[in-house]
């Protein structure tokens, strides 16, 4: 299956999700609608809604609730992006000026709060207590993840366990929730539900790891991002964790100094990138990520072969290899 075939499979549903996103921007304060519209019209792959929709279909669901709940998930995801950009002082998002760069930090934070609120209004209207609990816990976990990441900023001794906790909380929990919601909509068995939930968790972790690799070792022409953003923010991510554990004593000392230095420059970044190439960290990190995807694919063995299963298997590979 190709990406075009996957998108053709969910084309009508994704169109409905886009309509759902704009339809619910109904604030009496026009600035709220303006900021939210700016963000949604800037694009995005809508990966989380697509995973939710395909997970519901692989388990046998056909209905409109998948559209409504996909809109809820995308509101939650977008709210976190707005808040992240303020925290990180981001200038650009998806190739355009970030909302905080256009409208200012205060308005952007408050509009993120609106999207959270709008999401949970629609969640209450849907009325499914199982789905409500899944997304309430996800929102809680994502907030905790942001705080935990800030606490661990510029921590050269960050453990792999803590790193995995951060990326689970910040990214994987919402992928996991989307896939679990698909199972709930289909009234799937407990085993099927657990397998889809775990599939989403593993794919979400691999997705974030791949982004972390690209931040240092991606092709800027493909990613549209300048390398070293994570370094500027003091984040210890997969490439640096792997490098730290095999670098020489002197290299490790210099790395430590760079992580603690708030005045990041191209010389420091180039030093790290040279070391990453020296120790072939890109291949080591990609092998690490591939293990998560291989484990994720096994979770779908419980489902009979179908075009929806084929699409999910393809997407699990696509999210980690899109810019390799």
C-alpha beads as a LAMMPS data file, in Angstrom:
LAMMPS data file: protein, C-alpha beads

324 atoms
323 bonds

1 atom types
1 bond types

-500.0 500.0 xlo xhi
-500.0 500.0 ylo yhi
-500.0 500.0 zlo zhi

Masses

1 110.0

Atoms # bond

1 1 1 0.000 0.000 0.000
2 1 1 1.183 3.557 -0.740
3 1 1 0.540 6.787 1.131
4 1 1 -1.780 7.931 -1.656
5 1 1 -3.802 4.732 -1.305
6 1 1 -4.070 5.221 2.466
7 1 1 -5.197 8.816 2.052
8 1 1 -7.719 7.777 -0.595
9 1 1 -9.091 5.216 1.854
10 1 1 -9.789 7.869 4.506
11 1 1 -10.262 10.881 2.208
12 1 1 -13.963 11.398 2.880
13 1 1 -13.546 10.934 6.627
14 1 1 -10.625 13.367 6.828
15 1 1 -12.632 15.952 4.888
16 1 1 -15.423 15.601 7.449
17 1 1 -12.905 16.006 10.282
18 1 1 -11.644 19.246 8.723
19 1 1 -15.223 20.505 8.545
20 1 1 -15.771 19.452 12.165
21 1 1 -12.712 21.408 13.300
22 1 1 -13.871 24.669 11.729
23 1 1 -17.560 24.165 12.550
24 1 1 -16.906 24.179 16.289
25 1 1 -14.965 27.435 16.344
26 1 1 -17.984 29.277 17.684
27 1 1 -16.569 31.584 20.335
28 1 1 -18.320 34.915 20.851
29 1 1 -14.835 36.432 21.067
30 1 1 -13.745 36.742 17.447
31 1 1 -10.038 36.718 18.278
32 1 1 -10.366 33.157 19.595
33 1 1 -11.866 31.997 16.298
34 1 1 -9.227 33.914 14.339
35 1 1 -6.289 32.321 16.146
36 1 1 -7.763 28.818 15.992
37 1 1 -8.622 29.184 12.294
38 1 1 -5.074 30.371 11.606
39 1 1 -3.680 27.227 13.188
40 1 1 -6.052 24.749 11.532
41 1 1 -5.693 26.305 8.090
42 1 1 -1.914 26.009 8.317
43 1 1 -2.230 22.323 7.508
44 1 1 -1.045 19.237 9.324
45 1 1 -1.225 15.561 8.421
46 1 1 -4.099 14.814 10.857
47 1 1 -2.283 11.620 11.801
48 1 1 -4.101 11.177 15.086
49 1 1 -7.592 11.356 13.555
50 1 1 -6.462 8.974 10.812
51 1 1 -5.223 6.467 13.395
52 1 1 -8.511 6.781 15.294
53 1 1 -10.611 6.290 12.165
54 1 1 -8.587 3.319 10.900
55 1 1 -8.545 1.704 14.357
56 1 1 -12.322 1.918 14.517
57 1 1 -12.663 0.415 11.044
58 1 1 -10.183 -2.426 11.609
59 1 1 -12.340 -3.428 14.594
60 1 1 -15.561 -3.219 12.572
61 1 1 -17.023 0.232 13.309
62 1 1 -18.708 2.328 10.646
63 1 1 -20.266 5.540 11.913
64 1 1 -20.011 9.286 12.445
65 1 1 -18.797 9.242 16.062
66 1 1 -15.296 8.574 14.775
67 1 1 -15.452 11.960 13.019
68 1 1 -16.636 13.849 16.094
69 1 1 -14.057 12.220 18.363
70 1 1 -11.308 12.790 15.817
71 1 1 -12.171 16.473 16.050
72 1 1 -11.935 16.278 19.844
73 1 1 -8.502 14.643 19.640
74 1 1 -7.220 17.211 17.148
75 1 1 -8.419 20.068 19.399
76 1 1 -6.486 18.565 22.314
77 1 1 -3.401 18.013 20.153
78 1 1 -3.530 21.553 18.750
79 1 1 -3.951 23.047 22.222
80 1 1 -0.751 21.315 23.313
81 1 1 1.074 22.643 20.225
82 1 1 -0.007 26.195 21.019
83 1 1 1.200 25.866 24.596
84 1 1 4.443 24.152 23.504
85 1 1 5.277 26.950 21.078
86 1 1 4.888 29.532 23.825
87 1 1 7.044 27.539 26.249
88 1 1 9.720 26.945 23.590
89 1 1 9.571 30.458 22.138
90 1 1 8.955 28.950 18.699
91 1 1 8.960 31.227 15.687
92 1 1 7.570 28.838 13.089
93 1 1 5.157 25.907 12.924
94 1 1 4.530 23.845 9.765
95 1 1 6.409 26.316 7.605
96 1 1 4.420 29.363 8.745
97 1 1 4.890 31.843 11.542
98 1 1 3.726 30.234 14.777
99 1 1 0.561 31.574 16.400
100 1 1 2.506 33.059 19.311
101 1 1 4.754 34.845 16.806
102 1 1 1.707 36.365 15.104
103 1 1 -0.736 36.982 17.954
104 1 1 1.504 37.073 21.044
105 1 1 1.989 34.638 23.914
106 1 1 -0.941 35.668 26.103
107 1 1 -3.611 35.267 23.446
108 1 1 -2.057 32.040 22.163
109 1 1 -2.085 30.399 25.604
110 1 1 -5.690 31.412 26.198
111 1 1 -6.766 30.159 22.770
112 1 1 -5.101 26.849 23.601
113 1 1 -7.227 26.790 26.746
114 1 1 -10.312 27.441 24.604
115 1 1 -9.510 24.457 22.375
116 1 1 -9.141 22.228 25.435
117 1 1 -12.502 23.467 26.688
118 1 1 -14.174 23.033 23.306
119 1 1 -12.798 19.498 23.089
120 1 1 -14.323 18.505 26.409
121 1 1 -17.673 20.138 25.611
122 1 1 -17.882 17.914 22.538
123 1 1 -16.686 14.942 24.567
124 1 1 -19.503 15.430 27.066
125 1 1 -22.009 15.736 24.213
126 1 1 -20.781 12.395 22.848
127 1 1 -21.663 10.909 26.222
128 1 1 -19.441 7.822 26.291
129 1 1 -17.880 7.550 29.755
130 1 1 -15.171 5.146 28.518
131 1 1 -14.003 7.610 25.868
132 1 1 -14.267 10.500 28.322
133 1 1 -12.003 8.719 30.784
134 1 1 -9.466 7.785 28.086
135 1 1 -9.074 11.387 26.928
136 1 1 -9.278 12.947 30.391
137 1 1 -6.409 10.706 31.500
138 1 1 -4.505 11.488 28.300
139 1 1 -4.818 15.250 28.872
140 1 1 -3.660 14.807 32.466
141 1 1 -0.693 12.688 31.369
142 1 1 0.302 15.193 28.662
143 1 1 0.312 18.047 31.177
144 1 1 2.426 16.022 33.582
145 1 1 4.806 15.215 30.743
146 1 1 5.368 18.892 29.985
147 1 1 6.242 19.613 33.607
148 1 1 8.468 16.544 33.881
149 1 1 10.343 17.563 30.730
150 1 1 10.930 21.057 32.118
151 1 1 12.232 19.580 35.367
152 1 1 14.650 17.419 33.361
153 1 1 15.857 20.224 31.066
154 1 1 19.657 20.305 30.611
155 1 1 19.983 17.115 32.671
156 1 1 22.995 15.377 31.112
157 1 1 22.396 12.298 33.264
158 1 1 18.851 11.756 32.010
159 1 1 18.091 8.040 31.936
160 1 1 16.581 6.202 29.012
161 1 1 13.666 5.370 31.307
162 1 1 13.009 9.073 31.946
163 1 1 13.344 9.871 28.243
164 1 1 10.772 7.195 27.372
165 1 1 8.472 8.558 30.066
166 1 1 8.704 12.058 28.577
167 1 1 7.929 11.003 25.022
168 1 1 5.131 8.696 26.178
169 1 1 3.496 11.537 28.091
170 1 1 4.029 14.211 25.452
171 1 1 3.311 12.223 22.290
172 1 1 2.569 8.519 22.561
173 1 1 -0.321 8.712 25.020
174 1 1 -2.511 10.538 22.496
175 1 1 -1.711 8.059 19.698
176 1 1 -2.498 5.257 22.138
177 1 1 -5.768 6.933 23.126
178 1 1 -6.832 7.332 19.486
179 1 1 -6.341 3.659 18.761
180 1 1 -8.079 2.607 21.977
181 1 1 -11.048 4.877 21.212
182 1 1 -11.361 3.147 17.832
183 1 1 -11.720 -0.153 19.671
184 1 1 -14.291 1.304 22.084
185 1 1 -16.411 2.617 19.197
186 1 1 -16.396 -0.844 17.636
187 1 1 -17.268 -2.518 20.948
188 1 1 -14.184 -4.670 20.402
189 1 1 -13.112 -7.401 22.802
190 1 1 -10.895 -6.505 25.754
191 1 1 -7.933 -8.187 24.049
192 1 1 -8.488 -6.256 20.812
193 1 1 -8.816 -3.027 22.758
194 1 1 -5.590 -3.643 24.666
195 1 1 -3.757 -4.549 21.467
196 1 1 -4.858 -1.387 19.667
197 1 1 -3.995 0.715 22.705
198 1 1 -0.497 -0.814 22.830
199 1 1 -0.098 -0.506 19.056
200 1 1 -0.751 3.234 19.345
201 1 1 1.633 3.598 22.287
202 1 1 4.499 1.901 20.473
203 1 1 3.912 3.821 17.239
204 1 1 3.693 7.103 19.171
205 1 1 7.002 6.471 20.930
206 1 1 8.681 5.559 17.627
207 1 1 7.177 8.646 15.961
208 1 1 8.656 11.000 18.577
209 1 1 12.018 9.232 18.530
210 1 1 12.159 9.687 14.761
211 1 1 11.486 13.403 15.165
212 1 1 14.292 13.568 17.711
213 1 1 16.688 11.904 15.258
214 1 1 15.685 14.299 12.480
215 1 1 16.312 17.284 14.738
216 1 1 20.039 16.563 14.503
217 1 1 20.446 14.372 11.456
218 1 1 17.529 15.139 9.143
219 1 1 17.689 16.822 5.750
220 1 1 16.649 20.438 6.356
221 1 1 15.191 20.617 2.824
222 1 1 12.859 17.729 3.669
223 1 1 12.029 18.571 7.279
224 1 1 11.763 22.342 6.849
225 1 1 13.437 22.721 10.251
226 1 1 16.885 23.960 11.173
227 1 1 18.857 21.314 13.070
228 1 1 19.575 21.648 16.764
229 1 1 16.254 22.933 18.091
230 1 1 16.298 20.352 20.890
231 1 1 19.829 21.363 21.828
232 1 1 18.802 25.007 22.182
233 1 1 15.982 23.906 24.477
234 1 1 18.308 21.773 26.618
235 1 1 16.602 18.498 25.744
236 1 1 18.465 15.215 26.041
237 1 1 16.928 13.077 23.304
238 1 1 17.657 9.673 21.775
239 1 1 20.684 10.677 19.623
240 1 1 22.441 12.346 22.566
241 1 1 21.620 9.532 24.966
242 1 1 23.136 6.971 22.612
243 1 1 26.142 9.217 21.934
244 1 1 26.750 9.929 25.614
245 1 1 26.978 6.240 26.402
246 1 1 29.710 5.454 23.846
247 1 1 31.707 8.725 23.659
248 1 1 35.199 8.987 25.110
249 1 1 35.771 10.629 28.476
250 1 1 36.911 13.883 26.859
251 1 1 34.062 13.911 24.356
252 1 1 31.562 13.265 27.144
253 1 1 33.017 16.165 29.159
254 1 1 32.611 18.526 26.208
255 1 1 29.081 17.274 25.548
256 1 1 28.178 17.930 29.166
257 1 1 29.495 21.500 28.911
258 1 1 27.513 22.111 25.718
259 1 1 24.247 20.874 27.244
260 1 1 24.687 23.172 30.248
261 1 1 25.687 26.170 28.102
262 1 1 22.673 28.419 27.508
263 1 1 24.498 30.314 24.744
264 1 1 24.265 27.705 22.028
265 1 1 26.136 28.329 18.804
266 1 1 26.854 26.634 15.486
267 1 1 30.289 25.519 16.645
268 1 1 28.789 23.458 19.484
269 1 1 26.057 22.067 17.245
270 1 1 28.551 21.097 14.552
271 1 1 30.743 19.400 17.170
272 1 1 27.790 17.244 18.241
273 1 1 26.743 16.457 14.666
274 1 1 30.309 15.424 13.808
275 1 1 30.338 13.061 16.783
276 1 1 26.960 11.636 15.792
277 1 1 28.366 10.822 12.367
278 1 1 31.628 9.481 13.838
279 1 1 29.770 6.903 15.929
280 1 1 27.062 6.176 13.307
281 1 1 24.364 7.242 15.772
282 1 1 21.764 7.710 13.038
283 1 1 21.813 4.008 12.177
284 1 1 21.926 2.965 15.830
285 1 1 18.984 5.233 16.661
286 1 1 16.948 4.076 13.653
287 1 1 17.534 0.442 14.620
288 1 1 16.299 1.325 18.117
289 1 1 13.147 2.882 16.642
290 1 1 12.545 -0.030 14.268
291 1 1 12.297 -2.388 17.231
292 1 1 9.323 -0.425 18.565
293 1 1 7.569 -0.539 15.185
294 1 1 8.176 -4.269 14.808
295 1 1 6.614 -4.819 18.231
296 1 1 3.709 -2.556 17.261
297 1 1 2.934 -4.510 14.099
298 1 1 2.638 -7.746 16.059
299 1 1 -0.223 -6.191 18.045
300 1 1 -2.349 -6.127 14.877
301 1 1 -1.989 -9.885 14.268
302 1 1 -5.171 -10.389 16.270
303 1 1 -7.204 -8.715 13.500
304 1 1 -8.128 -10.396 10.190
305 1 1 -6.494 -9.090 7.034
306 1 1 -8.228 -6.054 5.578
307 1 1 -7.448 -2.825 3.756
308 1 1 -7.685 -1.009 7.104
309 1 1 -5.137 -3.313 8.716
310 1 1 -2.864 -2.869 5.708
311 1 1 -3.225 0.913 6.044
312 1 1 -2.294 0.889 9.740
313 1 1 0.720 -1.319 9.057
314 1 1 1.840 1.059 6.325
315 1 1 1.373 4.126 8.517
316 1 1 3.366 2.570 11.347
317 1 1 6.323 2.489 8.939
318 1 1 5.542 5.833 7.336
319 1 1 5.644 7.821 10.570
320 1 1 9.239 6.789 11.215
321 1 1 10.595 6.800 7.641
322 1 1 8.852 9.818 6.104
323 1 1 12.026 11.935 6.070
324 1 1 14.816 9.377 6.429

Bonds

1 1 1 2
2 1 2 3
3 1 3 4
4 1 4 5
5 1 5 6
6 1 6 7
7 1 7 8
8 1 8 9
9 1 9 10
10 1 10 11
11 1 11 12
12 1 12 13
13 1 13 14
14 1 14 15
15 1 15 16
16 1 16 17
17 1 17 18
18 1 18 19
19 1 19 20
20 1 20 21
21 1 21 22
22 1 22 23
23 1 23 24
24 1 24 25
25 1 25 26
26 1 26 27
27 1 27 28
28 1 28 29
29 1 29 30
30 1 30 31
31 1 31 32
32 1 32 33
33 1 33 34
34 1 34 35
35 1 35 36
36 1 36 37
37 1 37 38
38 1 38 39
39 1 39 40
40 1 40 41
41 1 41 42
42 1 42 43
43 1 43 44
44 1 44 45
45 1 45 46
46 1 46 47
47 1 47 48
48 1 48 49
49 1 49 50
50 1 50 51
51 1 51 52
52 1 52 53
53 1 53 54
54 1 54 55
55 1 55 56
56 1 56 57
57 1 57 58
58 1 58 59
59 1 59 60
60 1 60 61
61 1 61 62
62 1 62 63
63 1 63 64
64 1 64 65
65 1 65 66
66 1 66 67
67 1 67 68
68 1 68 69
69 1 69 70
70 1 70 71
71 1 71 72
72 1 72 73
73 1 73 74
74 1 74 75
75 1 75 76
76 1 76 77
77 1 77 78
78 1 78 79
79 1 79 80
80 1 80 81
81 1 81 82
82 1 82 83
83 1 83 84
84 1 84 85
85 1 85 86
86 1 86 87
87 1 87 88
88 1 88 89
89 1 89 90
90 1 90 91
91 1 91 92
92 1 92 93
93 1 93 94
94 1 94 95
95 1 95 96
96 1 96 97
97 1 97 98
98 1 98 99
99 1 99 100
100 1 100 101
101 1 101 102
102 1 102 103
103 1 103 104
104 1 104 105
105 1 105 106
106 1 106 107
107 1 107 108
108 1 108 109
109 1 109 110
110 1 110 111
111 1 111 112
112 1 112 113
113 1 113 114
114 1 114 115
115 1 115 116
116 1 116 117
117 1 117 118
118 1 118 119
119 1 119 120
120 1 120 121
121 1 121 122
122 1 122 123
123 1 123 124
124 1 124 125
125 1 125 126
126 1 126 127
127 1 127 128
128 1 128 129
129 1 129 130
130 1 130 131
131 1 131 132
132 1 132 133
133 1 133 134
134 1 134 135
135 1 135 136
136 1 136 137
137 1 137 138
138 1 138 139
139 1 139 140
140 1 140 141
141 1 141 142
142 1 142 143
143 1 143 144
144 1 144 145
145 1 145 146
146 1 146 147
147 1 147 148
148 1 148 149
149 1 149 150
150 1 150 151
151 1 151 152
152 1 152 153
153 1 153 154
154 1 154 155
155 1 155 156
156 1 156 157
157 1 157 158
158 1 158 159
159 1 159 160
160 1 160 161
161 1 161 162
162 1 162 163
163 1 163 164
164 1 164 165
165 1 165 166
166 1 166 167
167 1 167 168
168 1 168 169
169 1 169 170
170 1 170 171
171 1 171 172
172 1 172 173
173 1 173 174
174 1 174 175
175 1 175 176
176 1 176 177
177 1 177 178
178 1 178 179
179 1 179 180
180 1 180 181
181 1 181 182
182 1 182 183
183 1 183 184
184 1 184 185
185 1 185 186
186 1 186 187
187 1 187 188
188 1 188 189
189 1 189 190
190 1 190 191
191 1 191 192
192 1 192 193
193 1 193 194
194 1 194 195
195 1 195 196
196 1 196 197
197 1 197 198
198 1 198 199
199 1 199 200
200 1 200 201
201 1 201 202
202 1 202 203
203 1 203 204
204 1 204 205
205 1 205 206
206 1 206 207
207 1 207 208
208 1 208 209
209 1 209 210
210 1 210 211
211 1 211 212
212 1 212 213
213 1 213 214
214 1 214 215
215 1 215 216
216 1 216 217
217 1 217 218
218 1 218 219
219 1 219 220
220 1 220 221
221 1 221 222
222 1 222 223
223 1 223 224
224 1 224 225
225 1 225 226
226 1 226 227
227 1 227 228
228 1 228 229
229 1 229 230
230 1 230 231
231 1 231 232
232 1 232 233
233 1 233 234
234 1 234 235
235 1 235 236
236 1 236 237
237 1 237 238
238 1 238 239
239 1 239 240
240 1 240 241
241 1 241 242
242 1 242 243
243 1 243 244
244 1 244 245
245 1 245 246
246 1 246 247
247 1 247 248
248 1 248 249
249 1 249 250
250 1 250 251
251 1 251 252
252 1 252 253
253 1 253 254
254 1 254 255
255 1 255 256
256 1 256 257
257 1 257 258
258 1 258 259
259 1 259 260
260 1 260 261
261 1 261 262
262 1 262 263
263 1 263 264
264 1 264 265
265 1 265 266
266 1 266 267
267 1 267 268
268 1 268 269
269 1 269 270
270 1 270 271
271 1 271 272
272 1 272 273
273 1 273 274
274 1 274 275
275 1 275 276
276 1 276 277
277 1 277 278
278 1 278 279
279 1 279 280
280 1 280 281
281 1 281 282
282 1 282 283
283 1 283 284
284 1 284 285
285 1 285 286
286 1 286 287
287 1 287 288
288 1 288 289
289 1 289 290
290 1 290 291
291 1 291 292
292 1 292 293
293 1 293 294
294 1 294 295
295 1 295 296
296 1 296 297
297 1 297 298
298 1 298 299
299 1 299 300
300 1 300 301
301 1 301 302
302 1 302 303
303 1 303 304
304 1 304 305
305 1 305 306
306 1 306 307
307 1 307 308
308 1 308 309
309 1 309 310
310 1 310 311
311 1 311 312
312 1 312 313
313 1 313 314
314 1 314 315
315 1 315 316
316 1 316 317
317 1 317 318
318 1 318 319
319 1 319 320
320 1 320 321
321 1 321 322
322 1 322 323
323 1 323 324
